[in-house]
């Protein structure tokens, strides 16, 4: 399998002088197409920071990240945004959706930026919402959806744009167990049926259990990298 | 709907997330634009009224004199009645009215009093439409012709002289040969005008005045000046140039030179409008910047999310700018409509009777006629709208300067 994301000696330092510390320290990691990977570890282990570095949301202090064959350190802010638009999907812990857009419009958002024609966009958005079990709720605004429903809309949005990889940061943190199970089952299904690549940062054992590759971190370094 | 449509939709919907805040700023913009357009129309009406009063006060849009007359307005500085090229220009289609005059300092004497005055010898028919005289007769009659032997006095002068209709007065002045010229006149009319005219101006027929002063009369006659009005005052500069080319030895001046105070007041009025625009814009800028900063502060994480999803920082910048354009555009529209309604409401005249004394002293009429000029209204609104974009640039820059992770993590 080819690597979609590859990082070499990646580090992220915060602060300066005696008070500086490494949130991520000399990490090398490759994620291949179709992988269903978790980054786990206790609070402060660096999993979220690593996720942010791999996705181009944050800039490393040392080391390099290559995504879809492009080194992120060679790209400006507008080019990075374009790369994220074309190749990356995101599901955050909370506040995933644009509040002034309906669920369907949120799903269409990235397709619209990608220049997909309106009719095709709408059809695809409705299909995605159906697939994540939210058919018929497309007109609702995020404020009218539950936490679990919002997360599923975020996944539908990510799916609709057909990214090379979907990064999820603590996607189940604000969900109850039922909603968490439904979300994880959906992600697993998308991975198995569509070959979508997932990289999920989480400390939730249920999430880790769902993934096939488990990268465990401690104090900014990779402690273990196991295939289940 | 492409990217621009998406940004417009986001901008529009973001405006109404806090409708009270948006409504307050809309009201501020609307009131500001309304005040600017209404004030501008009133100031222009005031200027127009002052200018009209000044021009009709025996001045006209332009005057022709012998060189030196304006500094020493006496009989010695006289000019021939226009002929040749000069006459052709005065009779051209662009001239609405022109009138030859003799205007000299004189002394008027009644049985009881003696006062200094200015004698104006006029052709009555030519003064119609050019000066205030024909429309200002309050007692008696207007002059019948250039050879009318009667005299028109101002109301205040008649009171001072203790004279009235049908009574005789004597006018004295310097004649063309340097000797004393005098003649008795019967008062045939009393006029009402501003205090300056009422106390100091007397009017007689042109030929009668020429005869009294020993000037040549008729086609080879002598006068002290010509006053004229064009149909379109915008062509005055070019017309003056043409007159000067036709009569290089004469002193030909437009009204701003002849009425420096009116000219200054017109410029002051224009300057006031610009000053008011600047003040209003500064105040609006504070309002816009404050509103935008508050709104964007509340959406910090959302800005990060948009970047994370792939919206380029320059497009986020554009979206924030669009919010301002929509907000101010709406406010400008409301203000323009209110301004237009206000101006139209006074289209038949705004009576300043309660300010009559002050208005008269400043040379303006009692009734002002604000005019709705769509191009000016549109221009004012467009100027404010475009300038307001400048007010949005700093908040928009602040919105995009954070990296996605900074924006997302700071707000959580």
Interface residues (C-beta under 8 A of the other chain):
Chain A: X52 X55 X57 X58 X59 X77 X78 X81 X82 X84 X85 X86 X88 X90 X92 X93 X94 X95 X96 X98 X99 X100 X101 X109 X110 X112 X113 X115 X118 X157
Chain B: X1 X2 X3 X6 X10 X13 X14 X17 X301 X302 X305 X306 X307 X308 X309 X310 X311 X312 X313 X314 X403 X404 X405 X408 X411 X412
